[in-house]
Amino acid sequence: MDRQVLFYDTRMSGFDRPPCIELGMRAASTQKITRYTRGSACHSFFVRPYGEGEGGLVRMWDYRNARAVVARFHSVRPAPVVHAVMLNSDIYAYGRHSVTIWKTTGVAGGN
């Protein structure tokens, strides 16, 4: 794991200890990632895009069981995904001039 997203409980102590939760994945490409990407949280879920070298890929985790990816959403897009927002049960993924919307209700494992 590349330790891309780290969560600390600051009620316990500072940042001088291992994080409570780590999320992320290894990129399929060995190229250095040059662009900042941004994820989003909603209720107990966190989504993050993986745009460079992966096309339109967004992964979803559940904080309550962060070891496994809950769902993987992928589509062919004209531009890599650089930002993903989770709003209620929808995921909005965008990059450059294109937006992709995935409905997550009733979908086991994404599409």
C-alpha atoms as an extended CHARMM CRD file, in Angstrom:
* protein
*
       111  EXT
         1         1  MET       CA              0.0000000000        0.0000000000        0.0000000000  PROA      1               0.0000000000
         2         2  ASP       CA              1.2630000000        3.4210000000       -0.8630000000  PROA      2               0.0000000000
         3         3  ARG       CA             -0.2630000000        5.0570000000        2.2260000000  PROA      3               0.0000000000
         4         4  GLN       CA             -2.1100000000        7.5750000000        0.0770000000  PROA      4               0.0000000000
         5         5  VAL       CA             -4.8280000000        8.4080000000        2.5980000000  PROA      5               0.0000000000
         6         6  LEU       CA             -4.1240000000        8.3040000000        6.3390000000  PROA      6               0.0000000000
         7         7  PHE       CA             -6.6450000000        8.8550000000        9.1520000000  PROA      7               0.0000000000
         8         8  TYR       CA             -5.6380000000        9.7650000000       12.7030000000  PROA      8               0.0000000000
         9         9  ASP       CA             -7.8170000000       10.0110000000       15.7930000000  PROA      9               0.0000000000
        10        10  THR       CA             -6.4750000000       13.1860000000       17.3760000000  PROA      10              0.0000000000
        11        11  ARG       CA             -8.4260000000       12.4720000000       20.5530000000  PROA      11              0.0000000000
        12        12  MET       CA             -5.9350000000        9.6600000000       21.2680000000  PROA      12              0.0000000000
        13        13  SER       CA             -2.7140000000       11.6220000000       20.5950000000  PROA      13              0.0000000000
        14        14  GLY       CA             -0.8610000000       13.4860000000       17.8730000000  PROA      14              0.0000000000
        15        15  PHE       CA              0.5410000000       12.4040000000       14.5320000000  PROA      15              0.0000000000
        16        16  ASP       CA              3.6680000000       10.7690000000       15.9950000000  PROA      16              0.0000000000
        17        17  ARG       CA              2.1140000000        7.2870000000       15.8580000000  PROA      17              0.0000000000
        18        18  PRO       CA              0.7490000000        4.9530000000       13.1720000000  PROA      18              0.0000000000
        19        19  PRO       CA             -2.5850000000        6.0310000000       11.6470000000  PROA      19              0.0000000000
        20        20  CYS       CA             -5.8790000000        4.3970000000       12.6740000000  PROA      20              0.0000000000
        21        21  ILE       CA             -6.8700000000        3.7660000000        9.0430000000  PROA      21              0.0000000000
        22        22  GLU       CA             -4.8420000000        3.6130000000        5.8160000000  PROA      22              0.0000000000
        23        23  LEU       CA             -6.4840000000        3.5950000000        2.3840000000  PROA      23              0.0000000000
        24        24  GLY       CA             -4.9840000000        3.3890000000       -1.0700000000  PROA      24              0.0000000000
        25        25  MET       CA             -3.8280000000        1.0870000000       -3.8200000000  PROA      25              0.0000000000
        26        26  ARG       CA             -0.7530000000        0.4840000000       -5.8690000000  PROA      26              0.0000000000
        27        27  ALA       CA             -0.8730000000        2.1710000000       -9.2400000000  PROA      27              0.0000000000
        28        28  ALA       CA             -0.6670000000       -0.1350000000      -12.2510000000  PROA      28              0.0000000000
        29        29  SER       CA              1.7120000000        2.3140000000      -13.8980000000  PROA      29              0.0000000000
        30        30  THR       CA              5.2450000000        2.8050000000      -12.6050000000  PROA      30              0.0000000000
        31        31  GLN       CA              5.2870000000        6.3970000000      -13.8520000000  PROA      31              0.0000000000
        32        32  LYS       CA              5.5900000000        9.1030000000      -11.2560000000  PROA      32              0.0000000000
        33        33  ILE       CA              2.1960000000       10.6360000000      -10.4670000000  PROA      33              0.0000000000
        34        34  THR       CA              2.4070000000       14.3180000000      -11.2580000000  PROA      34              0.0000000000
        35        35  ARG       CA             -1.1110000000       15.5450000000      -10.5300000000  PROA      35              0.0000000000
        36        36  TYR       CA             -2.8780000000       16.0420000000       -7.2270000000  PROA      36              0.0000000000
        37        37  THR       CA             -6.0990000000       14.0490000000       -6.8750000000  PROA      37              0.0000000000
        38        38  ARG       CA             -8.8320000000       14.5990000000       -4.3430000000  PROA      38              0.0000000000
        39        39  GLY       CA            -11.2640000000       12.1910000000       -2.7360000000  PROA      39              0.0000000000
        40        40  SER       CA            -14.4660000000       12.6560000000       -0.7860000000  PROA      40              0.0000000000
        41        41  ALA       CA            -16.2210000000       11.2420000000        2.2710000000  PROA      41              0.0000000000
        42        42  CYS       CA            -19.9090000000       10.6360000000        2.8940000000  PROA      42              0.0000000000
        43        43  HSD       CA            -21.2420000000        8.8370000000        5.9730000000  PROA      43              0.0000000000
        44        44  SER       CA            -18.8490000000        5.8900000000        6.5130000000  PROA      44              0.0000000000
        45        45  PHE       CA            -17.5700000000        5.8100000000        2.9110000000  PROA      45              0.0000000000
        46        46  PHE       CA            -14.5510000000        7.3610000000        1.2310000000  PROA      46              0.0000000000
        47        47  VAL       CA            -14.0030000000        7.5540000000       -2.5470000000  PROA      47              0.0000000000
        48        48  ARG       CA            -10.7860000000        8.4280000000       -4.3510000000  PROA      48              0.0000000000
        49        49  PRO       CA             -9.9800000000        8.6660000000       -8.0640000000  PROA      49              0.0000000000
        50        50  TYR       CA             -7.0460000000        6.9990000000       -9.7510000000  PROA      50              0.0000000000
        51        51  GLY       CA             -6.7500000000        8.9330000000      -12.9810000000  PROA      51              0.0000000000
        52        52  GLU       CA             -3.2250000000        8.7570000000      -14.3560000000  PROA      52              0.0000000000
        53        53  GLY       CA             -2.6570000000        5.5590000000      -16.2740000000  PROA      53              0.0000000000
        54        54  GLU       CA             -5.9800000000        4.1120000000      -15.1020000000  PROA      54              0.0000000000
        55        55  GLY       CA             -8.4710000000        6.1560000000      -17.1560000000  PROA      55              0.0000000000
        56        56  GLY       CA            -11.6960000000        6.6530000000      -15.2230000000  PROA      56              0.0000000000
        57        57  LEU       CA            -11.1860000000        4.5910000000      -12.0810000000  PROA      57              0.0000000000
        58        58  VAL       CA            -12.6900000000        5.4010000000       -8.6740000000  PROA      58              0.0000000000
        59        59  ARG       CA            -12.4650000000        3.1370000000       -5.6300000000  PROA      59              0.0000000000
        60        60  MET       CA            -14.7100000000        3.1960000000       -2.5610000000  PROA      60              0.0000000000
        61        61  TRP       CA            -13.7970000000        2.1550000000        0.9840000000  PROA      61              0.0000000000
        62        62  ASP       CA            -15.8560000000        1.7970000000        4.1410000000  PROA      62              0.0000000000
        63        63  TYR       CA            -14.1450000000        3.2110000000        7.2490000000  PROA      63              0.0000000000
        64        64  ARG       CA            -15.5990000000        0.3850000000        9.3240000000  PROA      64              0.0000000000
        65        65  ASN       CA            -13.6110000000       -2.1870000000        7.3130000000  PROA      65              0.0000000000
        66        66  ALA       CA            -10.8640000000       -0.2720000000        5.5290000000  PROA      66              0.0000000000
        67        67  ARG       CA             -8.7950000000       -3.3060000000        4.5300000000  PROA      67              0.0000000000
        68        68  ALA       CA            -10.9170000000       -4.1270000000        1.4840000000  PROA      68              0.0000000000
        69        69  VAL       CA            -12.2690000000       -1.9820000000       -1.3300000000  PROA      69              0.0000000000
        70        70  VAL       CA            -16.0850000000       -1.9300000000       -1.1960000000  PROA      70              0.0000000000
        71        71  ALA       CA            -16.5900000000       -1.0370000000       -4.8630000000  PROA      71              0.0000000000
        72        72  ARG       CA            -14.6430000000       -0.1850000000       -7.9790000000  PROA      72              0.0000000000
        73        73  PHE       CA            -16.1410000000        2.1080000000      -10.6230000000  PROA      73              0.0000000000
        74        74  HSD       CA            -14.5540000000        2.3500000000      -14.0520000000  PROA      74              0.0000000000
        75        75  SER       CA            -15.4860000000        3.9240000000      -17.3700000000  PROA      75              0.0000000000
        76        76  VAL       CA            -13.7790000000        4.9970000000      -20.5650000000  PROA      76              0.0000000000
        77        77  ARG       CA            -13.2920000000        8.7470000000      -20.3390000000  PROA      77              0.0000000000
        78        78  PRO       CA            -11.7040000000       11.4030000000      -22.5520000000  PROA      78              0.0000000000
        79        79  ALA       CA             -9.6470000000       12.6740000000      -19.5900000000  PROA      79              0.0000000000
        80        80  PRO       CA             -8.2820000000       11.1100000000      -16.3840000000  PROA      80              0.0000000000
        81        81  VAL       CA            -10.3330000000       11.4760000000      -13.1940000000  PROA      81              0.0000000000
        82        82  VAL       CA             -8.7230000000       14.0120000000      -10.8570000000  PROA      82              0.0000000000
        83        83  HSD       CA            -11.5340000000       14.6170000000       -8.3770000000  PROA      83              0.0000000000
        84        84  ALA       CA            -14.3130000000       12.4160000000       -7.0150000000  PROA      84              0.0000000000
        85        85  VAL       CA            -17.2130000000       13.6070000000       -4.8850000000  PROA      85              0.0000000000
        86        86  MET       CA            -19.6630000000       11.3400000000       -3.0750000000  PROA      86              0.0000000000
        87        87  LEU       CA            -23.0490000000       12.9200000000       -2.5060000000  PROA      87              0.0000000000
        88        88  ASN       CA            -25.6980000000       10.7170000000       -0.8850000000  PROA      88              0.0000000000
        89        89  SER       CA            -25.5350000000        7.5560000000       -3.0040000000  PROA      89              0.0000000000
        90        90  ASP       CA            -24.0050000000        9.0710000000       -6.1530000000  PROA      90              0.0000000000
        91        91  ILE       CA            -20.3630000000        9.4630000000       -7.1380000000  PROA      91              0.0000000000
        92        92  TYR       CA            -19.3870000000       12.3690000000       -9.3790000000  PROA      92              0.0000000000
        93        93  ALA       CA            -15.9930000000       11.9530000000      -11.0280000000  PROA      93              0.0000000000
        94        94  TYR       CA            -14.4790000000       14.6700000000      -13.1570000000  PROA      94              0.0000000000
        95        95  GLY       CA            -11.3590000000       15.7560000000      -14.9380000000  PROA      95              0.0000000000
        96        96  ARG       CA            -10.8180000000       18.4520000000      -17.5600000000  PROA      96              0.0000000000
        97        97  HSD       CA            -14.1700000000       18.9930000000      -19.2850000000  PROA      97              0.0000000000
        98        98  SER       CA            -15.9570000000       15.7170000000      -18.5500000000  PROA      98              0.0000000000
        99        99  VAL       CA            -18.0750000000       14.4400000000      -15.6640000000  PROA      99              0.0000000000
       100       100  THR       CA            -19.0890000000       10.8320000000      -14.9860000000  PROA      100             0.0000000000
       101       101  ILE       CA            -21.8920000000        9.9850000000      -12.5340000000  PROA      101             0.0000000000
       102       102  TRP       CA            -22.2810000000        6.5580000000      -10.9340000000  PROA      102             0.0000000000
       103       103  LYS       CA            -25.3440000000        5.5190000000       -8.9350000000  PROA      103             0.0000000000
       104       104  THR       CA            -24.2190000000        3.3180000000       -6.0440000000  PROA      104             0.0000000000
       105       105  THR       CA            -27.5850000000        2.2080000000       -4.6260000000  PROA      105             0.0000000000
       106       106  GLY       CA            -28.2550000000       -1.4470000000       -5.2880000000  PROA      106             0.0000000000
       107       107  VAL       CA            -24.9160000000       -1.9650000000       -7.0210000000  PROA      107             0.0000000000
       108       108  ALA       CA            -22.7690000000       -4.6730000000       -5.4440000000  PROA      108             0.0000000000
       109       109  GLY       CA            -19.1150000000       -4.0830000000       -6.2500000000  PROA      109             0.0000000000
       110       110  GLY       CA            -19.6210000000       -1.1990000000       -8.6480000000  PROA      110             0.0000000000
       111       111  ASN       CA            -19.5270000000       -1.5870000000      -12.4150000000  PROA      111             0.0000000000
